[in-house]
């Protein structure tokens, strides 16, 4: 599933090709061998629609229930996520109790 609002976020879920969810069309993208690695090749129209450039870095976040979200890399966001991880580790028991 692709979400083009707010900062050009790409959400990828395990869903059939062409399914519209919340008004957004899903797109089938194959994982391909690229040299000694594997990668995703994004169609040109998607790159243009999301204003993505070749060589641009993306921040990948794993989503609960499968799939991932890709956002343009932002060093400030990365630092914020590191701090959030530290807080969650430090207060793991408290957060678990509050979640009940």
Backbone as CSV, one residue per row, in Angstrom:
resi,resn,N_x,N_y,N_z,CA_x,CA_y,CA_z,C_x,C_y,C_z
1,UNK,0.852,-1.169,0.000,0.000,0.000,0.000,0.898,1.232,0.000
2,UNK,0.541,2.224,-0.712,1.326,3.448,-0.781,0.542,4.589,-0.178
3,UNK,1.206,5.370,0.634,0.577,6.545,1.225,1.431,7.730,0.809
4,UNK,0.925,8.576,-0.074,1.726,9.672,-0.604,1.549,10.972,0.168
5,UNK,0.751,10.977,1.218,0.547,12.192,1.997,1.662,12.366,3.018
6,UNK,1.868,13.573,3.473,2.785,13.892,4.565,4.174,13.291,4.402
7,UNK,5.057,13.952,3.743,6.449,13.538,3.691,6.714,12.343,2.802
8,UNK,5.811,12.014,1.915,6.020,10.942,0.958,6.421,9.646,1.646
9,UNK,5.510,9.047,2.370,5.750,7.802,3.084,5.283,6.650,2.222
10,UNK,6.086,5.613,2.128,5.712,4.404,1.409,5.414,3.333,2.450
11,UNK,4.189,2.808,2.459,3.811,1.701,3.332,3.707,0.457,2.463
12,UNK,4.374,-0.619,2.830,4.279,-1.875,2.094,3.678,-2.929,3.017
13,UNK,2.565,-3.504,2.608,1.885,-4.539,3.370,1.771,-5.788,2.511
14,UNK,1.461,-6.905,3.139,1.198,-8.137,2.411,-0.255,-8.109,1.945
15,UNK,-0.498,-7.550,0.772,-1.858,-7.426,0.243,-1.834,-7.772,-1.237
16,UNK,-2.965,-8.250,-1.777,-3.028,-8.538,-3.211,-2.823,-7.285,-4.046
17,UNK,-2.276,-7.462,-5.240,-2.024,-6.365,-6.167,-3.326,-5.706,-6.593
18,UNK,-3.327,-4.384,-6.645,-4.456,-3.633,-7.167,-5.589,-3.393,-6.184
19,UNK,-5.415,-3.767,-4.926,-6.468,-3.575,-3.933,-6.427,-2.133,-3.437
20,UNK,-7.569,-1.470,-3.416,-7.643,-0.112,-2.893,-7.995,-0.177,-1.416
21,UNK,-7.160,0.424,-0.583,-7.392,0.487,0.852,-7.368,1.949,1.245
22,UNK,-8.422,2.430,1.908,-8.542,3.838,2.298,-8.299,4.751,1.097
23,UNK,-8.756,4.306,-0.069,-8.634,5.131,-1.265,-7.257,5.130,-1.894
24,UNK,-6.340,4.281,-1.407,-4.981,4.230,-1.945,-4.784,2.911,-2.674
25,UNK,-4.209,2.939,-3.854,-4.005,1.750,-4.664,-2.710,1.062,-4.267
26,UNK,-2.765,-0.260,-4.080,-1.548,-1.010,-3.783,-0.785,-1.250,-5.072
27,UNK,0.495,-1.546,-4.957,1.326,-1.771,-6.123,2.223,-2.972,-5.863
28,UNK,2.305,-3.861,-6.814,3.162,-5.037,-6.698,4.577,-4.645,-7.115
29,UNK,5.529,-4.866,-6.210,6.935,-4.578,-6.492,7.726,-5.829,-6.127
30,UNK,8.498,-6.337,-7.055,9.244,-7.571,-6.862,10.621,-7.300,-6.256
31,UNK,11.041,-8.182,-5.344,12.401,-8.130,-4.811,13.290,-8.821,-5.837
32,UNK,14.321,-8.123,-6.307,15.196,-8.651,-7.362,16.640,-8.691,-6.889
33,UNK,17.396,-9.581,-7.496,18.832,-9.661,-7.227,19.516,-8.506,-7.957
34,UNK,20.311,-7.750,-7.213,21.058,-6.629,-7.783,22.508,-6.816,-7.341
35,UNK,23.352,-7.306,-8.243,24.729,-7.632,-7.866,24.715,-8.769,-6.865
36,UNK,25.383,-8.566,-5.717,25.410,-9.572,-4.658,24.337,-9.319,-3.604
37,UNK,23.429,-8.385,-3.865,22.393,-8.010,-2.902,21.008,-8.229,-3.501
38,UNK,19.991,-7.965,-2.706,18.610,-7.962,-3.165,18.077,-6.548,-3.009
39,UNK,17.142,-6.164,-3.873,16.609,-4.811,-3.781,15.239,-4.694,-4.412
40,UNK,14.604,-3.573,-4.167,13.306,-3.243,-4.753,13.534,-2.219,-5.857
41,UNK,12.955,-2.471,-7.013,13.016,-1.504,-8.100,11.686,-0.771,-8.125
42,UNK,11.734,0.536,-7.945,10.520,1.350,-7.907,10.226,1.881,-9.311
43,UNK,8.993,1.754,-9.774,8.635,2.279,-11.088,8.868,3.784,-11.176
44,UNK,9.233,4.250,-12.346,9.525,5.665,-12.579,8.356,6.551,-12.165
45,UNK,7.108,6.134,-12.517,5.940,6.967,-12.177,5.807,7.123,-10.669
46,UNK,6.118,6.081,-9.909,6.066,6.172,-8.450,7.151,7.114,-7.942
47,UNK,8.352,6.989,-8.488,9.463,7.872,-8.097,9.085,9.334,-8.347
48,UNK,8.478,9.599,-9.480,8.083,10.966,-9.815,6.970,11.453,-8.906
49,UNK,5.952,10.603,-8.683,4.814,10.999,-7.854,5.244,11.301,-6.427
50,UNK,6.223,10.549,-5.903,6.684,10.745,-4.527,7.899,11.666,-4.443
51,UNK,8.333,12.191,-5.575,9.491,13.085,-5.637,10.727,12.434,-5.023
52,UNK,10.944,11.148,-5.350,12.127,10.429,-4.888,13.207,10.524,-5.952
53,UNK,14.456,10.574,-5.522,15.586,10.699,-6.433,16.508,9.501,-6.270
54,UNK,17.129,9.068,-7.366,18.104,7.981,-7.320,19.218,8.359,-6.343
55,UNK,19.568,7.427,-5.465,20.621,7.669,-4.480,20.104,8.230,-3.165
56,UNK,18.842,8.645,-3.128,18.256,9.185,-1.896,18.154,8.068,-0.861
57,UNK,18.431,8.389,0.392,18.334,7.407,1.466,16.934,7.405,2.052
58,UNK,16.458,6.202,2.434,15.152,6.038,3.053,15.324,5.415,4.427
59,UNK,14.457,5.763,5.341,14.416,5.184,6.687,13.316,4.124,6.666
60,UNK,13.657,2.864,6.981,12.707,1.746,6.948,12.270,1.410,8.362
61,UNK,10.955,1.297,8.575,10.385,0.912,9.863,9.514,-0.319,9.648
62,UNK,9.759,-1.375,10.428,8.936,-2.580,10.354,7.585,-2.297,11.000
63,UNK,6.507,-2.740,10.352,5.161,-2.515,10.855,4.623,-3.766,11.548
64,UNK,3.867,-3.565,12.614,3.220,-4.689,13.301,2.286,-5.379,12.316
65,UNK,2.260,-6.680,12.337,1.378,-7.421,11.452,1.979,-7.689,10.082
66,UNK,3.214,-7.330,9.864,3.879,-7.569,8.586,3.985,-6.313,7.763
67,UNK,4.986,-6.263,6.920,5.198,-5.128,6.049,6.166,-4.114,6.642
68,UNK,6.340,-3.029,5.916,7.247,-1.978,6.362,6.796,-0.632,5.826
69,UNK,7.390,0.398,6.387,7.136,1.777,5.968,8.485,2.369,5.599
70,UNK,8.549,3.055,4.483,9.776,3.720,4.047,9.514,5.216,3.976
71,UNK,10.385,5.999,4.629,10.256,7.459,4.619,11.601,8.050,4.215
72,UNK,11.590,9.219,3.586,12.860,9.870,3.286,13.697,9.988,4.555
73,UNK,14.983,9.668,4.441,15.877,9.697,5.594,15.985,11.113,6.152
74,UNK,15.863,11.219,7.462,15.958,12.491,8.173,16.786,12.254,9.432
75,UNK,17.989,12.817,9.532,18.836,12.587,10.707,18.148,12.964,12.018
76,UNK,17.321,14.005,12.015,16.608,14.401,13.234,15.602,13.320,13.644
77,UNK,14.915,12.744,12.653,13.966,11.676,12.941,14.701,10.456,13.492
78,UNK,15.850,10.130,12.914,16.633,8.983,13.391,17.040,9.190,14.849
79,UNK,17.499,10.379,15.197,17.883,10.681,16.575,16.676,10.575,17.512
80,UNK,15.521,11.080,17.067,14.302,10.979,17.859,13.941,9.523,18.115
81,UNK,14.057,8.675,17.081,13.740,7.254,17.240,14.728,6.564,18.181
82,UNK,15.994,6.941,18.138,16.982,6.373,19.062,16.626,6.721,20.506
83,UNK,16.242,7.967,20.740,15.847,8.395,22.089,14.600,7.647,22.531
84,UNK,13.624,7.498,21.624,12.395,6.768,21.954,12.713,5.321,22.313
85,UNK,13.619,4.683,21.586,14.019,3.306,21.893,14.657,3.210,23.275
86,UNK,15.510,4.174,23.606,16.155,4.183,24.926,15.117,4.324,26.041
87,UNK,14.149,5.222,25.859,13.099,5.433,26.862,12.264,4.160,27.011
88,UNK,11.897,3.538,25.874,11.089,2.314,25.941,11.851,1.184,26.621
89,UNK,13.156,1.076,26.357,13.961,0.057,27.034,14.027,0.329,28.535
90,UNK,14.245,1.582,28.908,14.387,1.954,30.316,13.085,1.736,31.094
91,UNK,11.944,2.000,30.466,10.654,1.913,31.149,9.791,0.764,30.615
92,UNK,10.434,-0.309,30.141,9.732,-1.450,29.549,8.635,-1.998,30.471
93,UNK,8.960,-2.252,31.743,7.982,-2.829,32.682,6.814,-1.872,32.928
94,UNK,7.120,-0.592,33.107,6.071,0.401,33.339,5.148,0.497,32.131
95,UNK,5.708,0.550,30.942,4.899,0.641,29.720,4.043,-0.612,29.534
96,UNK,4.585,-1.785,29.860,3.825,-3.026,29.746,2.646,-3.016,30.700
97,UNK,2.865,-2.516,31.927,1.783,-2.444,32.921,0.710,-1.458,32.475
98,UNK,1.112,-0.351,31.912,0.136,0.652,31.444,-0.661,0.147,30.239
99,UNK,-0.076,-0.751,29.455,-0.734,-1.260,28.251,-1.836,-2.258,28.588
100,UNK,-1.883,-2.748,29.821,-2.898,-3.764,30.192,-4.258,-3.148,30.339
